[in-house]
């Protein structure tokens, strides 16, 4: 079964108590960004130890990058192929899905595009807790366009970290969210252009720390795990996180 969840921020407690018990053998969990590479530290494990523990689990974790990742660390891993697209294998069953790629999982296609702007940037230090690579570059936008053209913009599921600009406007009216404004606008408008051209079943994104079904078959996800095919909530928790 394929499931989807939102921002983890390297929180071992959240993973061990709320996520791990749900997943069974051969399950795949997709994380819509802010997985937390570079921030997986807890009272019992350092990051490498925790990732080694994840490698012992019977399920697979696939994540897109958000804005809170150590991109210098991510980019030390070699680029390899998995299910039709480019990835970094962090562990044999912990896989970073690169921006703009299309993957086939259980006979369904997935377009992914990570990245976003950190509204808390002023509280972070470059190359220590913030990385300029959090926002996409032109090469990544072009890669996404080329891959979508190959599929004639007909994709079963879209996973992004942030949202199309029109959806952010919808969230601002509905939920009075704070957004990154002009700092993220290029990315948001790019996602708008994908929405306008694409035929998809459902679009999931994180970034805004809330759980809601919105419009246009779009769902913002955070403290829950959903069946990606039915959008059914499998489990939900109330966990204060970053």
N, CA and C of each residue as an Amber inpcrd file, in Angstrom:
protein
   726
   0.8470000  -1.1890000   0.0000000   0.0000000   0.0000000   0.0000000
   0.8870000   1.2450000   0.0000000   0.3950000   2.2900000  -0.6150000
   1.1220000   3.5600000  -0.6580000   0.3900000   4.5680000   0.2170000
   1.1420000   5.1860000   1.1130000   0.6130000   6.2000000   2.0150000
   1.3790000   7.5050000   1.8190000   0.7950000   8.5800000   2.3300000
   1.4360000   9.8830000   2.2250000   1.2950000  10.6150000   3.5540000
   2.3400000  11.3600000   3.9140000   2.3000000  12.1890000   5.1170000
   3.0410000  13.4930000   4.8380000   3.0410000  14.3790000   5.8360000
   3.6230000  15.7040000   5.6600000   4.9580000  15.8730000   6.3520000
   5.2640000  17.0960000   6.7130000   6.5720000  17.4740000   7.2520000
   6.9010000  16.6680000   8.5130000   8.1240000  16.1250000   8.5490000
   8.5890000  15.3620000   9.7110000   9.6070000  16.1650000  10.5170000
  10.4010000  16.9670000   9.8420000  11.4160000  17.8110000  10.4890000
  12.4070000  17.0130000  11.3350000  12.7140000  15.8020000  10.9130000
  13.7150000  15.0170000  11.6260000  13.3180000  14.6400000  13.0260000
  12.0230000  14.5510000  13.2960000  11.5690000  14.2880000  14.6640000
  11.4390000  12.7820000  14.8950000  12.3990000  12.2390000  15.6330000
  12.4200000  10.8000000  15.8860000  11.2180000  10.3390000  16.7010000
  10.8030000  11.1410000  17.6670000   9.6660000  10.7560000  18.4940000
   8.4060000  10.6080000  17.6500000   8.1630000  11.5510000  16.7660000
   6.9980000  11.4720000  15.8860000   7.0560000  10.1930000  15.0540000
   8.2390000   9.9070000  14.5040000   8.3550000   8.7320000  13.6450000
   8.1200000   7.4330000  14.4220000   8.7860000   7.3110000  15.5500000
   8.7440000   6.0490000  16.2990000   7.3640000   5.7770000  16.8800000
   6.6930000   6.8190000  17.3810000   5.4260000   6.6130000  18.0910000
   4.1900000   6.7050000  17.2060000   4.2670000   7.4620000  16.1200000
   3.0550000   7.7080000  15.3370000   3.0990000   7.1320000  13.9190000
   4.2870000   7.0170000  13.3610000   4.3900000   6.5850000  11.9720000
   4.7720000   5.1180000  11.8530000   5.8360000   4.7190000  12.5070000
   6.3270000   3.3450000  12.3880000   5.2640000   2.2830000  12.7030000
   4.4350000   2.4550000  13.7360000   3.4620000   1.3940000  14.0570000
   2.4100000   1.1620000  12.9750000   2.2200000   2.1270000  12.0940000
   1.1740000   2.0200000  11.0750000   1.6460000   1.2110000   9.8730000
   2.9400000   1.2460000   9.5970000   3.4640000   0.7220000   8.3420000
   3.7740000  -0.7620000   8.4310000   3.4110000  -1.4660000   7.3720000
   3.6000000  -2.9150000   7.2980000   4.5970000  -3.2480000   6.1910000
   4.8780000  -4.5360000   6.0720000   5.8200000  -5.0060000   5.0730000
   5.3780000  -4.5970000   3.6670000   6.3260000  -4.0760000   2.9120000
   6.1590000  -3.6480000   1.5140000   5.3470000  -2.3590000   1.3610000
   4.9250000  -1.7400000   2.4550000   4.2800000  -0.4340000   2.3420000
   5.2960000   0.6030000   1.8700000   4.7870000   1.6350000   1.2100000
   5.6030000   2.7800000   0.8030000   4.9860000   4.0270000   1.4070000
   5.7890000   4.7930000   2.1170000   5.3410000   6.0610000   2.6800000
   6.0140000   7.1960000   1.9220000   5.2130000   8.0980000   1.3760000
   5.7010000   9.2760000   0.6800000   5.6140000  10.4790000   1.6130000
   6.6810000  11.2400000   1.7180000   6.7510000  12.4030000   2.6040000
   6.8460000  13.6500000   1.7430000   5.9200000  14.5910000   1.9560000
   5.8310000  15.7700000   1.0870000   6.7610000  16.9020000   1.5380000
   8.0270000  16.5670000   1.7650000   9.0230000  17.5900000   2.0680000
   9.2580000  17.8160000   3.5400000  10.3580000  18.5340000   3.8400000
  10.8210000  18.7260000   5.2150000  10.9180000  17.3890000   5.9530000
  11.4950000  16.4110000   5.2470000  11.8130000  15.1360000   5.8880000
  12.7680000  15.3780000   7.0490000  13.7190000  16.2750000   6.8430000
  14.6080000  16.6630000   7.9350000  16.0290000  16.1680000   7.8100000
  16.5010000  15.9420000   6.5870000  17.8880000  15.5030000   6.4380000
  18.8350000  16.5320000   7.0590000  19.6860000  16.0250000   7.9420000
  20.6010000  16.8900000   8.6730000  20.0970000  17.2750000  10.0480000
  18.8450000  16.8780000  10.3810000  18.2370000  17.2830000  11.6530000
  17.6980000  16.0990000  12.4620000  18.0580000  14.8760000  12.0610000
  17.5250000  13.6940000  12.7470000  18.3360000  13.3850000  14.0030000
  18.1110000  14.1680000  15.0360000  18.8120000  13.9350000  16.2970000
  17.7890000  13.7770000  17.4150000  18.0010000  12.7900000  18.2570000
  17.0680000  12.5300000  19.3430000  17.8060000  12.0780000  20.5910000
  17.0650000  11.7590000  21.6500000  17.6960000  11.3630000  22.9080000
  18.4230000  10.0270000  22.8390000  18.0430000   9.1630000  21.8810000
  18.6370000   7.8270000  21.8190000  19.5570000   7.6290000  20.6260000
  19.2530000   8.2850000  19.5040000  20.0040000   8.0540000  18.2760000
  20.5520000   9.3730000  17.7220000  21.7410000   9.3180000  17.1280000
  22.1420000  10.4140000  16.2630000  21.5510000  10.1300000  14.8750000
  21.7820000  11.0060000  13.9140000  21.1150000  10.8520000  12.6230000
  21.4980000   9.5580000  11.9170000  22.7840000   9.2550000  11.8610000
  23.2110000   8.0460000  11.1620000  22.6370000   6.7950000  11.8200000
  22.5890000   6.7840000  13.1290000  22.0100000   5.6440000  13.8410000
  20.5210000   5.5050000  13.5520000  19.8310000   6.6420000  13.4890000
  18.3980000   6.5780000  13.2140000  18.1460000   6.0930000  11.7870000
  18.9190000   6.5840000  10.8280000  18.7620000   6.1270000   9.4540000
  19.1160000   4.6480000   9.3230000  20.1080000   4.1940000  10.0850000
  20.4230000   2.7630000  10.1070000  19.2480000   1.9640000  10.6570000
  18.5930000   2.5130000  11.6810000  17.4070000   1.8380000  12.2330000
  16.2920000   1.7950000  11.1870000  16.0720000   2.8820000  10.4850000
  15.0570000   2.8870000   9.4240000  15.3540000   1.8110000   8.3810000
  16.6250000   1.5790000   8.1190000  16.9970000   0.5810000   7.1270000
  16.5830000  -0.8290000   7.5450000  16.3890000  -1.0470000   8.8330000
  15.9700000  -2.3740000   9.3130000  14.4660000  -2.5760000   9.1840000
  13.7200000  -1.5310000   8.8680000  12.2660000  -1.6360000   8.8190000
  11.8420000  -2.3190000   7.5180000  10.6360000  -2.8460000   7.5150000
  10.1610000  -3.6580000   6.3810000   9.4640000  -2.8170000   5.3180000
   9.4150000  -1.4990000   5.4970000   8.7340000  -0.6140000   4.5530000
   9.7530000   0.2950000   3.8640000   9.2820000   1.0560000   2.8850000
  10.1210000   1.9950000   2.1450000   9.6320000   3.4160000   2.3870000
  10.5790000   4.3190000   2.5920000  10.2790000   5.7380000   2.7850000
  10.8120000   6.5100000   1.5860000   9.9350000   7.2500000   0.9260000
  10.3390000   8.1080000  -0.1940000   9.9720000   9.5400000   0.1600000
  10.9190000  10.4400000   0.0410000  10.6170000  11.8210000   0.4220000
  11.0860000  12.7940000  -0.6520000  10.2940000  13.8500000  -0.8170000
  10.7750000  14.9950000  -1.5790000  11.3880000  15.9720000  -0.5810000
  12.2640000  16.8250000  -1.0640000  12.8670000  17.7930000  -0.1560000
  11.9260000  18.9660000   0.0600000  12.0200000  19.5270000   1.2550000
  11.3050000  20.7600000   1.5510000  12.2910000  21.9070000   1.5760000
  12.0490000  22.8620000   2.4530000  13.0030000  23.9510000   2.6310000
  13.8840000  23.7300000   3.8510000  13.5110000  22.8110000   4.7140000
  14.3140000  22.5130000   5.8990000  15.0190000  21.1690000   5.7230000
  16.0160000  21.1630000   4.8620000  16.8850000  20.0100000   4.6390000
  18.3180000  20.5160000   4.5290000  19.2640000  19.6540000   4.8600000
  20.6720000  19.9590000   4.6220000  20.9950000  19.5320000   3.1830000
  20.9170000  20.4710000   2.2590000  21.0990000  20.1410000   0.8560000
  22.5450000  19.7870000   0.5360000  23.4960000  20.3530000   1.2650000
  24.8920000  19.9640000   1.0530000  25.0690000  18.4800000   1.3560000
  24.4110000  18.0150000   2.4090000  24.4620000  16.5930000   2.7500000
  23.7310000  15.7560000   1.7070000  22.5270000  16.1640000   1.3240000
  21.7610000  15.4050000   0.3270000  22.5600000  15.2110000  -0.9520000
  23.2700000  16.2500000  -1.3510000  23.9660000  16.2010000  -2.6350000
  25.2780000  15.4400000  -2.5950000  25.6470000  14.8960000  -1.4350000
  26.8100000  14.0010000  -1.3830000  26.4540000  12.6030000  -1.8590000
  25.1640000  12.2940000  -1.9390000  24.7440000  10.9630000  -2.3900000
  24.7120000  10.9270000  -3.9140000  25.1720000   9.8410000  -4.5150000
  25.1500000   9.7530000  -5.9820000  23.7240000   9.6550000  -6.5090000
  23.5170000  10.1860000  -7.7030000  22.2080000  10.1080000  -8.3520000
  22.0670000   8.7350000  -9.0030000  20.9660000   8.0650000  -8.6880000
  20.6860000   6.7510000  -9.2490000  19.2400000   6.7240000  -9.7510000
  18.8920000   5.6470000 -10.4300000  17.5470000   5.4800000 -10.9540000
  16.7200000   4.5960000 -10.0160000  15.4360000   4.9560000  -9.9030000
  14.4780000   4.1390000  -9.1480000  13.0980000   4.3400000  -9.7500000
  12.4890000   3.2830000 -10.2020000  11.1130000   3.3200000 -10.7140000
  10.8860000   4.4190000 -11.7640000  11.9000000   4.6340000 -12.5950000
  11.7460000   5.5400000 -13.7240000  12.2730000   6.9420000 -13.5390000
  12.7200000   7.2990000 -12.3250000  13.1830000   8.6590000 -12.0790000
  14.4900000   8.7000000 -11.3110000  15.0650000   9.8790000 -11.1950000
  16.3360000  10.0680000 -10.4940000  16.1140000  10.2440000  -8.9970000
  16.9910000   9.6130000  -8.2170000  16.8640000   9.6230000  -6.7560000
  18.2440000   9.6550000  -6.1070000  18.2370000   9.9330000  -4.8040000
  19.3610000   9.6430000  -3.9230000  18.9320000   8.5200000  -2.9790000
  19.7020000   7.4550000  -2.9090000  19.4560000   6.4130000  -1.9200000
  20.1840000   6.7970000  -0.6310000  19.4200000   7.2480000   0.3620000
  19.9990000   7.5650000   1.6700000  20.3000000   6.2720000   2.4110000
  19.3920000   5.3530000   2.3080000  19.5520000   3.9540000   2.7010000
  18.8210000   3.1330000   1.6390000  18.9270000   1.8390000   1.6970000
  18.3190000   1.0200000   0.6320000  16.8090000   1.2230000   0.5500000
  16.1810000   1.6090000   1.6680000  14.7270000   1.8220000   1.7010000
  14.3580000   3.2360000   2.1440000  15.3000000   4.1550000   2.0950000
  15.0590000   5.5750000   2.3920000  15.5520000   6.3570000   1.1830000
  14.6170000   6.9210000   0.4210000  14.9270000   7.3920000  -0.9260000
  14.4820000   8.8440000  -1.0980000  15.4020000   9.6790000  -1.5250000
  15.1050000  11.0770000  -1.8330000  14.7250000  11.1770000  -3.3000000
  13.4980000  11.6150000  -3.5840000  12.9940000  11.7570000  -4.9440000
  13.3610000  13.1500000  -5.4570000  14.1150000  13.2100000  -6.5290000
  14.6400000  14.4910000  -6.9970000  13.5670000  15.3210000  -7.6990000
  13.7710000  16.6210000  -7.6990000  12.7850000  17.5720000  -8.2140000
  12.5060000  17.3720000  -9.7030000  11.2270000  17.3670000 -10.0240000
  10.8200000  17.3320000 -11.4140000  10.7790000  15.9550000 -12.0350000
  10.9750000  14.9170000 -11.2310000  11.0050000  13.5570000 -11.7550000
   9.6070000  12.9300000 -11.7340000   9.4330000  11.9050000 -12.5630000
   8.1980000  11.1260000 -12.5970000   8.5420000   9.6750000 -12.2790000
   7.7890000   9.0810000 -11.3670000   8.0140000   7.7110000 -10.9280000
   6.7560000   6.8780000 -11.1470000   6.9460000   5.5970000 -11.3580000
   5.8260000   4.6730000 -11.4550000   5.8770000   3.7290000 -10.2640000
   4.8220000   3.7550000  -9.4630000   4.7180000   2.9270000  -8.2660000
   3.3490000   2.2630000  -8.2710000   3.3370000   0.9460000  -8.1860000
   2.0880000   0.1790000  -8.2130000   1.2090000   0.5920000  -9.4000000
   1.8560000   0.7410000 -10.5470000   1.1630000   1.0440000 -11.8090000
   0.5090000   2.4260000 -11.8300000   0.9320000   3.3110000 -10.9380000
   0.4690000   4.6930000 -10.9430000   1.6760000   5.6110000 -11.1130000
   1.4520000   6.7460000 -11.7720000   2.5360000   7.6980000 -11.9940000
   2.4860000   8.8150000 -10.9640000   3.6740000   9.2610000 -10.5610000
   3.8320000  10.3020000  -9.5490000   4.8080000  11.3510000 -10.0690000
   4.3520000  12.5850000 -10.1430000   5.2460000  13.7050000 -10.4230000
   5.5790000  14.3850000  -9.1050000   6.8620000  14.6710000  -8.8720000
   7.2670000  15.2760000  -7.5990000   8.0900000  16.5330000  -7.8680000
   7.9120000  17.4970000  -6.9710000   8.7190000  18.7170000  -7.0690000
   8.8550000  19.3260000  -5.6810000  10.0590000  19.2050000  -5.1240000
  10.3060000  19.7270000  -3.7870000  10.7190000  21.1860000  -3.8060000
  11.1100000  21.6650000  -2.6370000  11.5920000  23.0310000  -2.5020000
  10.5510000  23.9840000  -1.9480000  11.0460000  25.0610000  -1.3720000
  10.2000000  26.0880000  -0.7880000  11.0850000  27.1200000  -0.1030000
  10.4800000  28.1860000   0.3390000  11.2330000  29.2630000   1.0020000
  11.0000000  29.1930000   2.5040000  12.0520000  29.3950000   3.2820000
  11.9790000  29.3760000   4.7430000  11.6010000  30.7570000   5.2660000
  10.3790000  30.8690000   5.7940000   9.9830000  32.1660000   6.3480000
  10.7250000  32.4690000   7.6450000  11.3920000  31.4320000   8.2190000
  12.2070000  31.6360000   9.4200000  13.6840000  31.7910000   9.0770000
  13.9750000  32.1250000   7.8400000  15.3620000  32.2310000   7.3720000
  16.2110000  33.1500000   8.2480000  15.6300000  34.2350000   8.7230000
  16.4270000  35.2030000   9.4970000  16.9200000  34.6320000  10.8160000
  16.3160000  33.5170000  11.2560000  16.7520000  32.8830000  12.4950000
  17.7430000  31.7480000  12.2420000  18.1270000  31.5250000  10.9890000
  18.9800000  30.4070000  10.6260000  20.3060000  30.9040000  10.0570000
  21.2900000  29.9990000  10.0030000  22.6220000  30.3320000   9.5260000
  22.9010000  29.5750000   8.2370000  23.4010000  30.2860000   7.2200000
  23.6370000  29.6580000   5.9330000  24.6570000  28.5360000   6.0610000
  24.3140000  27.4070000   5.4240000  25.1200000  26.1900000   5.3880000
  25.2710000  25.5290000   6.7540000  24.4980000  25.9850000   7.7210000
  24.4330000  25.3230000   9.0320000  23.0100000  24.9010000   9.3300000
  22.0750000  25.8050000   9.1800000  20.6590000  25.4720000   9.3950000
  19.7680000  25.9940000   8.2700000  20.3920000  26.5640000   7.2330000
  19.6590000  27.0450000   6.0520000  20.5670000  26.9270000   4.8520000
  19.9560000  26.5290000   3.7120000  20.7330000  26.3040000   2.4980000
  20.0490000  26.9780000   1.3270000  20.8460000  27.6380000   0.4870000
  20.3060000  28.3860000  -0.6310000  19.5900000  27.4700000  -1.6290000
  19.9370000  26.1820000  -1.6270000  19.3240000  25.2460000  -2.5710000
  17.8690000  24.9310000  -2.2430000  17.3440000  25.5210000  -1.1620000
  15.9420000  25.2570000  -0.8270000  15.0000000  25.6980000  -1.9530000
  15.3670000  26.7130000  -2.7070000  14.5560000  27.1580000  -3.8360000
  15.1070000  26.5790000  -5.1390000  14.2170000  26.1470000  -6.0250000
  14.6640000  25.5360000  -7.2810000  15.4120000  26.5200000  -8.1740000
  16.1790000  25.9510000  -9.0850000  16.8680000  26.7330000 -10.1100000
  16.2650000  26.3770000 -11.4710000  16.6420000  27.1530000 -12.4960000
  16.0310000  27.0080000 -13.8220000  16.1790000  25.5940000 -14.3760000
  17.3200000  24.9810000 -14.1420000  17.5550000  23.6160000 -14.6470000
  16.5090000  22.6460000 -14.0960000  16.1140000  22.8410000 -12.8470000
  15.1140000  21.9420000 -12.2390000  13.7200000  22.2070000 -12.8090000
  13.3970000  23.4650000 -13.0430000  12.1220000  23.7770000 -13.6930000
  12.0710000  23.1580000 -15.0920000  13.1510000  23.2690000 -15.8440000
  13.1880000  22.7250000 -17.1960000  13.0780000  21.2050000 -17.1710000
  13.7350000  20.5680000 -16.2250000  13.6450000  19.1160000 -16.0920000
  12.2020000  18.6860000 -15.8380000  11.5190000  19.4160000 -14.9720000
  10.1210000  19.1110000 -14.6750000   9.2520000  19.2430000 -15.9180000
   9.4250000  20.3380000 -16.6440000   8.6320000  20.5520000 -17.8610000
   8.8620000  19.4320000 -18.8690000  10.1190000  19.0810000 -19.0780000
  10.4360000  18.0410000 -20.0580000   9.8290000  16.6990000 -19.6740000
   9.8830000  16.3670000 -18.3930000   9.3070000  15.1070000 -17.9510000
   7.7880000  15.1070000 -18.0700000   7.1650000  16.2240000 -17.7410000
   5.7070000  16.3030000 -17.8670000   5.2740000  16.2380000 -19.3310000
   6.0470000  16.8390000 -20.2050000   5.7390000  16.7600000 -21.6400000
   5.7870000  15.3080000 -22.1030000   6.7610000  14.5540000 -21.6080000
   6.8640000  13.1380000 -21.9960000   5.5910000  12.3750000 -21.6300000
   4.9630000  12.7780000 -20.5390000   3.7330000  12.1230000 -20.0850000
   2.4840000  12.8880000 -20.5290000   2.6730000  13.8870000 -21.3780000
   1.5760000  14.7140000 -21.8770000   0.7560000  15.3130000 -20.7280000
   1.4620000  15.6180000 -19.6430000   0.8800000  16.2320000 -18.4470000
  -0.2410000  15.3680000 -17.8460000  -0.2100000  14.0780000 -18.1320000
  -1.2090000  13.1520000 -17.5950000  -0.5450000  12.3110000 -16.5070000
  -0.7550000  12.7190000 -15.2520000  -0.0730000  12.1330000 -14.1070000
  -1.1270000  11.7400000 -13.0760000  -0.9560000  10.5820000 -12.4590000
  -1.9470000  10.1530000 -11.4660000  -1.8890000  11.0000000 -10.1940000
  -0.6840000  11.1790000  -9.6540000  -0.5460000  11.9010000  -8.3840000
   0.5900000  12.9080000  -8.4660000   0.3580000  14.0730000  -7.8910000
   1.3730000  15.1210000  -7.8150000   1.7000000  15.3570000  -6.3460000
   2.9880000  15.3500000  -6.0410000   3.4630000  15.6340000  -4.6910000
   4.4320000  16.8000000  -4.7440000   4.1320000  17.8470000  -3.9900000
   5.0180000  18.9970000  -3.8920000   5.1640000  19.3680000  -2.4200000
   6.1430000  20.2270000  -2.1410000   6.2580000  20.6970000  -0.7550000
   5.3610000  21.9070000  -0.5480000   5.5360000  22.9200000  -1.3600000
   4.6470000  24.0660000  -1.2800000   3.5190000  23.8960000  -2.2950000
   2.7130000  24.9230000  -2.4830000   1.4790000  24.7990000  -3.2490000
   1.4540000  25.7610000  -4.4320000   0.5550000  25.5320000  -5.3890000
   0.3390000  26.5210000  -6.4480000  -0.0960000  27.8590000  -5.8600000
   0.2170000  28.9260000  -6.5600000  -0.0660000  30.2600000  -6.0430000
  -1.5550000  30.4900000  -5.7890000  -2.4070000  30.0050000  -6.6760000
  -3.8450000  30.1850000  -6.4780000  -4.3340000  29.4510000  -5.2320000
  -3.7310000  28.3050000  -4.9420000  -4.1090000  27.5570000  -3.7390000
  -3.6220000  28.2780000  -2.4850000  -2.4650000  28.8930000  -2.5480000
  -1.9870000  29.6800000  -1.4060000  -2.9330000  30.8450000  -1.1470000
  -3.3890000  31.4960000  -2.2110000  -4.3700000  32.5800000  -2.0410000
  -5.6470000  32.0470000  -1.3840000  -6.0980000  30.8720000  -1.8180000
  -7.2680000  30.2180000  -1.2270000  -7.0410000  29.9640000   0.2700000
  -5.8570000  29.4850000   0.6190000  -5.5350000  29.2180000   2.0250000
  -5.4680000  30.5100000   2.8430000  -4.9790000  31.5720000   2.2430000
  -4.9030000  32.8500000   2.9520000  -6.2980000  33.3700000   3.2840000
  -7.2420000  33.1810000   2.3720000  -8.6170000  33.6130000   2.6170000
  -9.3020000  32.7000000   3.6240000  -9.1050000  31.3930000   3.4520000
  -9.8060000  30.3980000   4.2620000  -9.2120000  30.2370000   5.6550000
  -7.8830000  30.2340000   5.7450000  -7.2040000  29.9180000   6.9990000
  -6.3230000  31.0290000   7.5290000  -6.2220000  32.1330000   6.7910000
  -5.3940000  33.2610000   7.2150000  -3.9520000  32.8260000   7.5040000
  -3.4020000  32.0440000   6.5720000  -2.0350000  31.5640000   6.7560000
  -1.0310000  32.6700000   6.4640000   0.1790000  32.4780000   6.9930000
   1.3070000  33.2930000   6.5890000   1.9860000  32.5800000   5.4220000
   2.4140000  33.3400000   4.4400000   3.1090000  32.7180000   3.3180000
   4.4050000  33.4670000   3.0560000   5.1930000  32.9160000   2.1270000
   6.5270000  33.4670000   1.8760000   6.5120000  34.6470000   0.9270000
   5.3350000  34.9990000   0.4140000   5.2190000  36.1800000  -0.4380000
   6.0890000  36.0910000  -1.6740000   6.7410000  37.1960000  -2.0090000
   7.5310000  37.2750000  -3.2350000   8.7090000  36.3100000  -3.2220000
   9.1680000  35.9180000  -2.0460000  10.3450000  35.0570000  -1.9590000
  10.1070000  33.6730000  -2.5640000   8.8620000  33.2220000  -2.5670000
   8.5450000  31.9020000  -3.0730000   7.7020000  31.9670000  -4.3520000
   7.3850000  33.1580000  -4.7940000   6.3860000  33.3530000  -5.8430000
   6.7450000  32.6460000  -7.1430000   8.0030000  32.6770000  -7.5510000
   8.3850000  32.0130000  -8.8010000   8.0030000  30.5400000  -8.7710000
   8.2690000  29.8790000  -7.6600000   7.9310000  28.4700000  -7.5080000
   6.4200000  28.2700000  -7.4870000   5.7150000  29.1040000  -6.7510000
   4.2530000  28.9800000  -6.6640000   3.5920000  29.1750000  -8.0240000
   4.0860000  30.1440000  -8.7960000   3.5380000  30.3750000 -10.1340000
   3.8650000  29.2190000 -11.0710000   5.0340000  28.6360000 -10.9100000
   5.3840000  27.4500000 -11.7000000   4.4140000  26.3100000 -11.4100000
   4.0810000  26.1210000 -10.1390000   3.1240000  25.0700000  -9.7820000
   1.7330000  25.3970000 -10.3080000   1.3860000  26.6820000 -10.3560000
   0.1420000  27.0950000 -11.0150000   0.1170000  26.6160000 -12.4650000
   1.2200000  26.8030000 -13.1540000   1.2740000  26.4220000 -14.5720000
   1.1170000  24.9200000 -14.7390000   1.6220000  24.1530000 -13.7920000
   1.4370000  22.6970000 -13.8360000  -0.0230000  22.3550000 -13.6150000
  -0.6550000  23.0110000 -12.6460000  -2.0760000  22.7580000 -12.4220000
  -2.8910000  23.0260000 -13.6890000  -2.6030000  24.1120000 -14.3560000
  -3.3850000  24.5160000 -15.5210000  -3.2590000  23.5350000 -16.6790000
  -2.1370000  22.8170000 -16.7610000  -1.9050000  21.9200000 -17.8910000
  -2.1830000  20.4490000 -17.5680000  -2.1760000  20.1020000 -16.3030000
  -2.1340000  18.6900000 -15.9290000  -3.5050000  18.0610000 -15.7350000
  -3.5280000  16.7600000 -15.9820000  -4.6630000  15.9120000 -15.6290000
  -4.1640000  14.9840000 -14.5230000  -4.7050000  15.1380000 -13.3280000
  -4.2260000  14.3380000 -12.2020000  -5.4100000  13.8860000 -11.3480000
  -5.1700000  12.8270000 -10.5560000  -6.2040000  12.3400000  -9.6470000
  -6.2050000  13.1180000  -8.3370000  -4.9980000  13.3400000  -7.7880000
  -4.9260000  14.0710000  -6.5160000  -3.5470000  14.7070000  -6.3880000
  -3.5390000  15.8340000  -5.6720000  -2.3070000  16.6040000  -5.4350000
  -2.1620000  16.7670000  -3.9280000  -1.0130000  16.3230000  -3.3890000
  -0.7200000  16.4500000  -1.9600000   0.4850000  17.3710000  -1.7630000
   0.4110000  18.2190000  -0.7410000   1.5580000  19.0660000  -0.4030000
   1.5990000  19.2860000   1.1130000   2.7540000  19.7060000   1.6080000
   2.9490000  19.9650000   3.0360000   3.1620000  21.4430000   3.2900000
   4.2390000  21.7710000   4.0390000   4.7550000  23.1360000   4.1780000
   3.9440000  24.0270000   5.1310000   2.6150000  23.8830000   5.1680000
   1.7850000  24.8430000   5.8940000   1.2970000  24.3360000   7.2530000
   1.7560000  23.1460000   7.6460000   1.4860000  22.5990000   8.9750000
  -0.0060000  22.5660000   9.2990000  -0.7690000  21.9700000   8.4030000
  -2.1980000  21.7690000   8.6350000  -2.6580000  20.5650000   7.8280000
  -3.8200000  20.0370000   8.1930000  -4.4130000  18.8890000   7.5090000
  -5.7960000  19.2720000   7.0250000  -5.9330000  19.4110000   5.7040000
  -7.2370000  19.7780000   5.1500000  -7.3530000  19.3180000   3.7070000
  -8.5390000  18.8610000   3.3470000  -8.8810000  18.7440000   1.9370000
  -9.3090000  20.1170000   1.4570000  -8.7630000  20.5390000   0.3190000
  -9.0330000  21.8760000  -0.1890000  -9.8730000  21.7760000  -1.4560000
  -9.5290000  22.5040000  -2.4630000 -10.2330000  22.4620000  -3.7350000
  -9.3710000  21.7280000  -4.7520000  -9.9170000  21.5460000  -5.9390000
  -9.1630000  21.0420000  -7.0890000  -8.4550000  19.7110000  -6.8060000
  -9.0760000  18.8770000  -5.9640000  -8.4700000  17.5970000  -5.5810000
  -7.0710000  17.7990000  -4.9950000  -6.9450000  18.7990000  -4.1450000
  -5.6840000  19.1020000  -3.4800000  -5.8580000  18.9620000  -1.9690000
  -4.8440000  18.3840000  -1.3330000  -4.8590000  18.1750000   0.1160000
  -3.5530000  18.6560000   0.7090000  -3.6480000  19.4740000   1.7520000
  -2.4740000  19.8570000   2.5220000  -2.3900000  18.9050000   3.7080000
  -1.1930000  18.3720000   3.9630000  -1.0420000  17.2990000   4.9430000
   0.0960000  17.6140000   5.9050000  -0.1000000  17.2340000   7.1670000
   0.9180000  17.4740000   8.1970000   0.9210000  16.3520000   9.2230000
   0.0200000  16.4040000  10.1950000   0.0020000  15.4240000  11.2800000
  -0.9800000  14.2860000  10.9960000  -0.7970000  13.6540000   9.8630000
  -1.6590000  12.5260000   9.5220000  -0.9690000  11.6620000   8.4790000
  -1.4840000  10.4630000   8.3370000  -1.0950000   9.5660000   7.2550000
  -2.3610000   9.2400000   6.4830000  -2.3020000   9.3860000   5.1550000
  -3.4580000   9.1070000   4.3070000  -3.1390000   7.9970000   3.3110000
  -4.1540000   7.2090000   2.9940000  -4.0830000   6.3020000   1.8690000
  -4.0640000   7.1580000   0.6100000  -3.0100000   7.0650000  -0.1760000
  -2.8770000   8.0010000  -1.2930000  -3.9340000   7.7770000  -2.3560000
  -4.4640000   6.5650000  -2.4580000  -5.4470000   6.2680000  -3.4950000
  -6.8410000   6.7720000  -3.1310000  -7.2130000   6.6150000  -1.8700000
  -8.5740000   6.9760000  -1.4470000  -8.6330000   8.3060000  -0.7250000
  -7.4560000   8.8310000  -0.3180000  -7.3490000  10.0530000   0.4890000
  -7.9120000   9.8480000   1.9000000  -8.1770000   8.6310000   2.2750000
  -8.6870000   8.3280000   3.6220000  -7.5890000   8.5400000   4.6550000
  -7.9440000   9.1770000   5.7830000  -6.9980000   9.3290000   6.8850000
  -6.8640000   7.9880000   7.6070000  -5.6450000   7.4520000   7.6370000
  -5.3800000   6.1760000   8.2990000  -5.1150000   6.3950000   9.7790000
  -4.3850000   7.4440000  10.0790000  -4.1400000   7.8200000  11.4690000
  -3.8350000   9.3080000  11.5130000  -4.1340000   9.9260000  12.6490000
  -3.8900000  11.3510000  12.8270000  -3.4880000  11.5840000  14.2590000
  -2.6300000  12.5560000  14.4910000  -2.1500000  12.8140000  15.8320000
  -2.0820000  14.3050000  16.0810000  -1.9800000  14.6630000  17.3280000
  -1.8440000  16.0630000  17.7260000  -0.4620000  16.2020000  18.3340000
   0.4870000  16.5940000  17.5120000   1.8840000  16.6360000  17.9280000
   2.4430000  17.9850000  17.5340000   2.8420000  18.7630000  18.5100000
   3.3860000  20.0940000  18.2230000   4.7920000  19.9350000  17.6650000
   4.9810000  20.4480000  16.4570000   6.2610000  20.2640000  15.7920000
   6.5840000  21.4760000  14.9450000   7.7340000  22.0930000  15.2340000
   8.3390000  23.1180000  14.4140000   7.4050000  23.9240000  13.5970000
